[in-house]
Amino acid sequence: MSDDARFGLLRHVRLPGPLRLDGGALLSPVEIAYETYGTLDPQGSNAILICHALTGDQHVASVHPRTGKPGWWTRLVGPGRPIDPTRHFIICSNVIGSCMGSSGPATINPATNAPWGMSFPVITIRDMVRAQALLLDHLGVGQLQAVVGGSMGGMQALSWAATFPERVRAVVAIATTARHTAQNIAFHEVGRQAVMADPRWRGGDYYGHDDPPAAGLAVARMAAHITYLSEAGLTEKFGRKLQAREAKSFGFDADFQVESYLRHQGISFVDRFDANSYLYITRAVDYFDLAEEHGGLLAGAFRQTRARFCVVSFDTDWLYPTAASRGIVQALNAAGSAVSFVELSSPYGHDAFLLEAPEMNRVIDGFLRAEP
Amino acid sequence: MSDDARFGLLRHVRLPGPLRLDGGALLSPVEIAYETYGTLDPQGSNAILICHALTGDQHVASVHPRTGKPGWWTRLVGPGRPIDPTRHFIICSNVIGSCMGSSGPATINPATNAPWGMSFPVITIRDMVRAQALLLDHLGVGQLQAVVGGSMGGMQALSWAATFPERVRAVVAIATTARHTAQNIAFHEVGRQAVMADPRWRGGDYYGHDDPPAAGLAVARMAAHITYLSEAGLTEKFGRKLQAREAKSFGFDADFQVESYLRHQGISFVDRFDANSYLYITRAVDYFDLAEEHGGLLAGAFRQTRARFCVVSFDTDWLYPTAASRGIVQALNAAGSAVSFVELSSPYGHDAFLLEAPEMNRVIDGFLRAEP
């Protein structure tokens, strides 16, 4: 089954590559599914690349073809918004390793004419960025006015400045980190083990069967989802509120609203995401350590870039807390980069960047308009 | 297969009951596996009940018959320790719902002559305490000098003072809470879903097969284990350190030490614990809300007791943080109880109470010796 058939009609390009990956493998072809909004100006100066998070996709500001839901960042991207197709040429591509049309474990390995499965090469955040650079070449975009992302998207934004310093004039890195911590890795490992523990995973070779490892993937999503929300936010939203019934059931149905909510998060996720992609992308994020790629010193990653940086954190984000953003800012200062940093207040934890965040919008709007 | 055969020779009593449970069911018989250390003095005044945590057992100060490991709290309990068999009559029983010999899903339902499985009634923390009271009756212990517990053991200790106010002279509640929060419930729900997602769980009816839902239970344990450790502790212990190999494998083996550690935690757990018991005990903990049992006001739980309280929290415990202990202390103050409260510093998060904690020992020793 082709990706186009599985995931709807996408803008999609098959580039010959080969793309040399950090792990040593050569990826060829390099398939990239993407969306663009707006028009590149004659000077080629108004391109903004949006990088999506772990389970995100290219549909940043347009309807998702499978779920029918609006784009995932229409609060920030759209007419009248800080990133505006009437002013900017906006590009958002599905990262390699993912499952919305870009090369990943569910796409066809031309050498075997079968899905890659677990023979797909392990990738890194930098590999995702390299693939995006190939797409920009294809689109005729030399330099980006800005690269913008939250969470794993923020990692890509930082990696862009480090990997292609001459191609980025500004970086917006939101709710992110320059390295995955032991606790971050631990949560991802729980998710991977949940997927792999599902007998339907079949060593990743489940595409021929109409029976994917949905139960394991749902558990993985549930565990991860807890890290996206703040303890205070969960308490405010659910507390110990029971479901519609009046009293405890003294059984194992979802008695508490938070249980029902989490189960829904798990179940709805498996409809839109591929289990193997979850393994590959969490692995890429766990491998992310921008300092390590540059001699062990984070400032080293920013020595070449002349980009301006805008770093945003949220006070209740315990996945990538403000301390992680401060580490980025200190390294940028050490490297002599221009950086503005703000910690915003929100009850919503890590997910805050995807929700209504007027202050974040103001910060990003001001930062993008301030271009020298 | 009898529990004695599965879990080694235990001190075990089969009490006729029936025990009326919070859920309405009558449990009969009530089997309790327990250990005692020391001798009850002629006045019957030196009995100390130790309550174990979620996956703990009665082997508080003696070798575990299955794992061969020393008792789980020998740092606090033993000759020359704050709780000392040369001075105290120490009792520790396996909670009902568990799998070390007390009535639980793995024991035999006399009505069917088969293991209860998921037909075992859902229990509460208070039900565990009621079963312990039956054991004390059996042992001829009228009143406890103290009831002592950490984590879920602390919940039982608090519930003892609320449920049998006349039978407890002192309560030591460590690293615990008076109610499970939405985030606490969420983590437990992930664990339960991981178990139930394992096809080997078979609706809880796996005892006849020699093939328990080990993979699901291991994932549940991994997720829970993260909550027992602090982020700082994980970083100090593991950081991003790789396994013995020199570089990343660009594969899905355990590259990082923290992955290998977590996998080990999961795998070793399934050798000593029953998956259905994990469901029942996490449910009991999620149901725990001491205020709710007493008209919605926590102070109401402590109106009857004249016990002295000692409440201990650890500064890096994010499962049951100091704020949860403060809530208990405020309610005790409101109820006019004598309470001493200390927050101790430790890098080890929730698990700190099980580790070397000289300050905790000093606090508990002083508190127990100060009896009027």
Interface residues (C-beta under 8 A of the other chain):
Chain A: D22 G23 G24 M118 P121 V122 R179 H180 T181 A182 Q183 I185 A186 F187 E189 V190 R192 Q193 A194 M196 A197 D198 P199 A215 G216 A218 V219 M222 A223 I226 L229 E231 L234 T235 K237 F238 G239 R240 K248 F250 G251 F252 A254 D255 F256 V258 E259 L262 R263 G266 L279 R283 D286 Y287 D289 E292
Chain B: D22 G23 G24 M118 P121 V122 R179 H180 T181 A182 Q183 I185 A186 F187 E189 V190 R192 Q193 A194 M196 A197 D198 P199 A215 G216 A218 V219 M222 A223 I226 L229 E231 L234 T235 K237 F238 G239 R240 K248 F250 G251 F252 A254 D255 F256 V258 E259 L262 R263 G266 L279 R283 D286 Y287 D289 E292
